[in-house]
Amino acid sequence: MMSLVLVDPRAIQPDPDNVRRDTTDDLDGLADSIRQHGVLQPLGVSRESGGFRVVYGNRRRAAAIQVGLPEVPCVVVDASPEDRLIHQMLENLQRRDLNDMDKAEGFARLRRNLTRQYPDWSDRQLDDEIGRTVGFTTPTVRRYLGLRELAPGVRDLITDGSLTVTQAQHLSVVADPVNQTELAELAVERGLSAAALSRACRAASNQPGLSIAEAIEMGERDQVPDAVVSIKPAQAAPAKLPRSPKAKDESEDDSDLWVGSADSEPDDDGPHAPAGPRSADGHRVFKIKTVSSFMDEIDRLARCLQDGDLGRAADEEPDAPIQLRLAARQLAYVSKELGTFLRKRNWNE
């Protein structure tokens, strides 16, 4: 059971094992937003030693302290250490707050936890369960886990956002870490697409004597030879070595990395409620991707107030005052930002 409470952010302990490693990036920007609008999304906390510890929302906690807020809204999560990791992953994935290497390390931690719980499970079962838990496909989970095997210099480029997962996954065919790093650095410098980088990696793998610069040029020109084979004198027609795995098309994106769908219907929970990914505080994830969907949500909120449904629900929930004060801040923010959006497009008349 979760409850919403107001807590002094200075009384909340940070999580030393937070899946997000860098919680200080752009903290000033977040602090400015909180100073202007308040904390719009509750932190997740767990009770510990008579106080609270962050489950998710470390940056919001730090920014609230920087601003000097006396209290912040928090969802109290009763969860085991393993469940806290899942809460962190879900919250950060939905907010897109994790860089790609943080996601990879988070998936690896989930995998270790599952391995302890289910020692007889195969790799496929483990990856399937991770994907089910966080709303990713199994191939996507494996793409992220594969990032951890790349050279340190490549991982640094992924961490700072210079190299995407779609690009980086192709570097695994190059065994030498120095060549991997050089390929990645040149790809970033020359703005190579994922498909072009894939071709360059296959060229470097198929022809070991090829320089990295030449491999990059071949990838850009789409001139990738088959794997080189040595021809023995007695052989008239030697067979080719197996080709490297076919490169994914450069149009491939990371659209399956985010849970939720505009097609899912956020009806009330009940015995026939649809299954699907849940947010860190237990609600189904629903992303608005069309103006019509946005209007449907506004209409649903308006009817909830007009028909008295909100009043009846509020009478049944002890923490309704805290929740609705937070809702008022969120709606004020939506109204202000929507007005700004309309003015910028000259649509406000």
N, C-alpha and C positions, 0 to 999 in steps of 0.2 A: 504494500500500500504506500503510495506516495502522498506527501503533503507539501504545501507551499508555505514558507515562513520567510520573515524578514530578519536578516542577520547582519551584524556589523562585519564588513569585509575583512577588517583587521583581526577579527576573531576566527577567521577561517584559515586553516593550515593549507599550504599548497601541497600538491601531490608530487612527491619526489620521483615517482615512476610514470609520470604523465607521458602518454604516447606521443604527444607533440613536444619535440625537444626544445625548440626555440619559441618561448612565449613572450619575448620582448620586442619582436619585429613590429614596427609601426604602432607601438603602444601609444605614442602621442596622438596619432590620428584617432584611435579608438577612444582615448580619453577625451578628446575634443567632442566626439559624437555623444559620449555619455554625459559630458558637461551640459550639452545642449538639449538632449532628449531623455536623459536618464538611461538606466539599464533596461533594454526592451525585451531581452530574453533571459529567463532565470538561469542561475548557475545550478549545477547539480552537485549536491554535497551528501556526504554520509556522516553519521554520528560516530565519533571516535573519542574516547577518553574524556567524556563529558563535554566535548565541543564538536566542531565540524571540520571535515577535511574535504577539499575539492575533489569531485569525481570528473566533472567537465566544467569549463569556464574559467581556467586559470588566468587567461588574459583579461577577461571581464573583471575578475577579482582584483588583479594588479592595477588596471585602469581606474577602477572605482576607488581604490586606495589613493592613487595619484590625484584624483579629482577631489577627494575628501568626503565622499558620500558616507553618511552615518549608517546606512543600511542598504542591502541589496536583496532582491527577491531570489529565493533559493528553493529548488525542488529537493526534498530529502529523499534520498535513494537508499533503500535497504538492500544491499547487494554484497555478494562475496567478492574477493579480489579479482576472480576471473570475470564475474559479471561487470565489475567496474571497468575493466579493460574494454569489454564490449560496449558499454555505455559511452566511453571516451571515443572509441572508433566511430560509432554511429553519429554522435554529436559533431565530431570534427569533419567527417566525410560529408554530412549534409550541409555544413556551413562552408565546405571546401577550405578549411583552415589548415589542413595538413599538406606539406609538400610531399612529392612522390616517394622520397626515401623514407619519410616518416610513415607513410602508408605501408611500404614494404616491411619496415621493421615491426609495425603494429600487426600485420598479418602473420609475421613470423612468430610473434609472441602468442597470438591466438592459436597458431599451429602447435606450439610447444604445450600450451595448456590442454588442447584437445588430445595430444599424444599421451599426456599423463592420465587423462580421463578415460581414453579409449586406446589402450596400448596395442590392441589387435587390429585397429583400423588400417586400411591401405592408404597410400598417399592420395589416391583419387578420392576416397571417402573423406579424408581430412580437408582437402581443398574444396570439395563439394559443400561440406558443412560450413566452412568459412564463408564461402560465397552466399549460402543461404542465410547466414547470420547477418551479414552486412549488406546484402542486396546486390552483390556482384555476380557475374558469371564465373564459372570455374576457370576458363581460359584467362580471364582478366586477373583473377587471384594469382595464377601461375606466372603471368607476365610480371606482376609486381614482385613476387618472391624471387624471380630470376634476376631482378635488379641488384640484389644483394651479392650476387656472384661476380659482378663487373668490377673493373679496376677502381681503386680509390679515387683517381682523378676523374673518372667518368661519373662516379657516384656524387662527387662534388658538383659537377655540372648539372646533374639531375636535381640535387638539393636546392641550388639557387635558381632553378627554373630555366636555365639556358637550354637544356636538353629535355625533350618530352619522353614519356614512357614509350610512345609509338616509335620514336626514333631509336631510343636506347636499346630496345629489345633485340634489334638486329646486330648489335655489337657482340653478342655472345658467340657468334660463329668465328670471331677472331680470338685465338687462344692467347696470344702474347699481350700482356697488360699494357706494355709500352705502346704497341701499335693500336690497341683499343683506345687508349687515351688520346693519341695523336689523331686518330680518325674522328673521335668525338669533338676535339678542339677545332679541327679544320671544318667539320660539319657545321659547328656553331658559327665559326668565323665567316663561312661562305653561305650560310643560310640554307643548307641542304634540306630538301624534303625527306620524309621518312623513307619513301621509295628510293630516292637517289642514294641515301646513306646505306640502305639495304644492298643496293647494287655494288656500292663501293666496298662494303664489307665482304661480299661474296668474291669480288675481284681480288681483294687482299688475301682471302682465305684460299682461293683456287690457285693463285700464283705467288708463292712465298717470296720470290725475288723481286716482286713489284714494290716500288716505293709507295708510301702512303699518299703522297701528292698525286702520283699516277693513278692510284686506285680511286681517289676522289674524282679525278677528271673523267675516268671511265664511267663512274657512277653517274656523273652529271650528263655524259653523252649517251648513256644507256648502252654501253659497249662492254658487256661482261662476258668473258670467255668461260667455257666449261672448265671443270677441274683438269689440271695438268696431270698426265700420266707418263710414266717412263715406258718406252717401247723396247721390248726385248728383241734381239735379232731373229729369233725363231718365230716370232708372232707376225702374222701378216696383217691382222686387223684387231688390235687390242681393244678390249671393251673399255668404255669410259667409266671413271669412278662415279658413284652416285652423286647426283647434283645436290647442292645444299638446299635446305628447305626453301620453298618458293617464298619470295618476299610478299609481305602483305601490301596491298595497294595503298598508295599514299593518301587516298581518301579516307582510310580507316581512321577513326577518331576514338575518343575515350567516352563516347556517349553512354556506354553501359556501366560506367564507373559510378554513376550516381543513382541512388535508390529512388523509387517513386515514379509515377507516371501521370501525365495529364489525363490519361484515360481511366485512372482509378477513381472511383466515386467515394468521397469522404462521408458516407452516411453514418448514422449513429451506430455505436457498437451494439452488438446483440448476438443472439445465437446464430444468425445467418450473415454476420458481418464478414466481408471479404478478407481473406488472408493477405499477407504482404508484409514488406519491411515496416518496422516501427521506428519512431524517433527515440532519442535517448530517454525521454520522459514517458514513453509508452504509447504515444499516439501514432497513427498511420501517417506515413510521409505522403504529402500531396503537393506536387509542383504545378503551379499555374503557368501554362505555356501559351495561352491565347487570351485575347481581350474578353472573349465570351466567357471563358472560365473565371476570369477576374470578376466580371459582372455577376456571375452566378454566386460567387462567394460573398460579394457585397449585398446582394439580394437576400441571401440566406441569413446574414447577420441582421439586416434590417427587419426581416420577418420574425426573427427570434425575439427582437425587442418589441415589435408592434403587437405580436400575438401573446405576449406575456410569458413566453417559454423561459426567457432568461430569469425573470423574477421567481418563477416556480423552482427552477434549478438552484438559484442562489439560496433559497430558503432551506435547501437540503444539504448544503456544503459549508462546513465551518470556516474554511479558508476563502470563501467567496469574496470578502472585502479586499483581501490582498490581491487575489487574481484579477478582480475587476478594476482595481486602481492601475495595475500593470496593463490591462487591456485598454484602458483609457489613454495611457501614454502611447501605446502602440498605434491606436487609431488616430491620435493627434499627429503622430509622425507620418502615418500613411496620408492623412489629409494634407499636411504641409508639403510633402514630397510630390504628391499627385498634382497639387496646384503649381508647384515649380515646373514639373514635367509639362503641363499644359501651356504655361507661359512661354517656355522655351520653344515650343512648336507653334505658338500663336493659335492655339486651339481653345483659348479660354473665353471665347465669345460665341 
